[in-house]
């Protein structure tokens, strides 16, 4: 009993809405198309994607300007179309810069440096308010050039060859940090890749280094000769000591035994030879080589030793026999 009036009322409402929709269908379709067009048109300003390694800083046009209490991290974010999102790269970046410097003696030096830096992602809003998205051109490049000139300008050109490279790099990095310390910029490293000096200075330094190397080579040669002289002196003293010891211990019987031993070793050799038995000095045989053997075969007189001349003068021993 109670439900029928409600159902009838509901049906009557639906019928009225349907009739209104049919009457205003063209208007509603036009409004729908307009809304769809606006959504599609403003989609890049509404649906914001923060890329990997980046952070976003939101600027509200009508409510307070830059949002400093919140940082938008990676991912999709939906904002009002009249607001604007500024992305900041929070990854490590590299700046390569060539700087012309006037040294303290008035000569021009060209220095090539490479600086690695990144921003503090949680203070990106402060960087946006103080500097803006062009912080690289406004802060990084000028501070790098200024720091390099401040440090390198204190050196003379020839000192750059003798000063350790890492000391120069550390000084430049410290100077750069001091210049941008209030900003959320973090410097990781600074590398001096190349230092180009004037040709005149290069030639003078190279000539000086060449002379130093030649001097060191000459000193090394003298040191080696001194060591060689000491070695020869020690060797000569050893030989002299050996000779003194041997001369004290040598006697006639020992020398005779050594001679017999040497003769036996020579007789064992495969070369052709003539052995004269019993006519050498101290009774040792005489061994002749092949040329002397040929002379004997042609009838020439073999060379006589002192013992043979002494015996022949005394008229004692018979001519020696020949064995081949």
Secondary structure, 3 states (H helix, E strand, C coil): CHHHHHHHHHHHHHHHHHHHHHHCHHHHHHHHHHHHHHHHHCHHHHEEEECCCEEEEEEECCCCEECCCCCECCEEEECCCCCEEEEEECCCEEEEEEEEEECCCCCEEEEEEEEEEEECHHHHHHHHHHCCCCHHHHHHHHHHHHHHHHHHCCCCCCHHHHCCHHHHHHHHHHHHHHHCCCCCEEEEEEEEEEEECCHHHHHHHHHHHHHHHHHHHHHHHHHHHHHHHHHHHHHHHHHHHHHHHHHHHCCHHHHHHHHHHHHHHHHCCCCCCEEECCCCHHHCCEEECHHHHHHHHCCCCCCCCHHHHHHHHHCCCCCCCCEC
